[in-house]
Structures are given as C-alpha cells and as structure tokens.
C-alpha cells in the first residue's frame, strides 16, 4: 500500500499501529482529487492483525472526509 501526503496537510504525526501487520481483507480506497474525501462518500474500515500474535488486531477507519482513526 502506498500513500503520498503533502507534509503541510498532515495534522497528527505518524504512529506505529502494530510492529508486524497483516491485512485480513482486500480493500480498495479511492480519494477525490484535491479534497482527499472518499469517492464513495462512506467510511471504510480495514482490519489488520499482528503477524506475531493473530489475536491482536486493529481496525483502521478511513473516514469519508479523509480522516483516519484506529481502535
């Protein structure tokens, strides 16, 4: 996965979610040019698990307006 961001647009510093991560599902996220909003207009969730301990998971939510959060 590749994401390119203009450093001036980043609100919060990058954080490490899991040391070794594995995606548990396929996902396709498309952003509108210029705004960073999602093209489908709905939040999208991505579940990742720790590759060293499958019981440890994180859910990453990419918000419709480009905000990204994790549990």
C-alpha positions as CSV (number, residue, x, y, z in Angstrom):
1,X,0.0,0.0,0.0
2,X,1.3,3.5,-0.8
3,X,0.0,6.8,0.4
4,X,1.5,10.1,-0.6
5,X,0.8,13.1,1.5
6,X,1.9,16.7,1.4
7,X,3.6,17.2,4.8
8,X,1.8,20.5,5.2
9,X,-1.5,18.7,5.2
10,X,-0.7,16.2,7.9
11,X,-2.4,17.2,11.2
12,X,-1.0,14.5,13.5
13,X,2.4,12.8,13.4
14,X,2.6,9.2,12.1
15,X,2.2,6.5,14.7
16,X,3.1,2.8,14.6
17,X,-0.1,0.7,14.7
18,X,1.5,-2.8,15.0
19,X,5.1,-3.8,14.7
20,X,4.3,-6.6,12.2
21,X,0.9,-6.3,10.5
22,X,-1.1,-8.5,8.1
23,X,-4.2,-7.3,6.3
24,X,-7.1,-9.6,6.9
25,X,-9.2,-8.5,3.9
26,X,-8.8,-6.9,0.5
27,X,-9.7,-3.2,0.2
28,X,-9.9,-0.5,-2.4
29,X,-10.0,3.1,-1.3
30,X,-10.2,5.9,-3.9
31,X,-9.9,9.6,-2.9
32,X,-11.3,12.5,-4.8
33,X,-8.6,14.7,-6.3
34,X,-7.9,17.9,-4.4
35,X,-10.2,17.2,-1.4
36,X,-9.0,13.9,0.0
37,X,-12.6,12.8,0.5
38,X,-13.5,9.2,-0.3
39,X,-15.2,8.8,-3.7
40,X,-18.0,6.6,-2.3
41,X,-18.9,9.1,0.5
42,X,-18.8,6.4,3.3
43,X,-16.4,5.5,6.0
44,X,-14.3,2.4,5.2
45,X,-12.8,0.0,7.8
46,X,-9.6,-2.0,7.3
47,X,-8.8,-4.8,9.8
48,X,-5.1,-5.7,10.4
49,X,-3.7,-8.3,12.7
50,X,-0.4,-8.7,14.4
51,X,1.7,-11.2,12.3
52,X,3.3,-12.5,15.6
53,X,0.0,-12.9,17.5
54,X,-3.2,-13.3,15.5
55,X,-5.3,-12.5,18.5
56,X,-4.1,-8.9,18.4
57,X,-6.0,-6.8,15.8
58,X,-6.6,-3.2,15.0
59,X,-9.4,-1.7,13.0
60,X,-8.4,1.3,10.9
61,X,-11.3,3.6,9.8
62,X,-10.7,5.8,6.8
63,X,-13.4,8.4,7.2
64,X,-15.5,9.7,4.3
65,X,-13.8,13.1,4.7
66,X,-10.2,11.7,4.7
67,X,-9.7,11.4,8.5
68,X,-8.1,8.2,9.6
69,X,-8.5,6.6,13.1
70,X,-7.7,3.3,14.8
71,X,-9.1,1.5,17.8
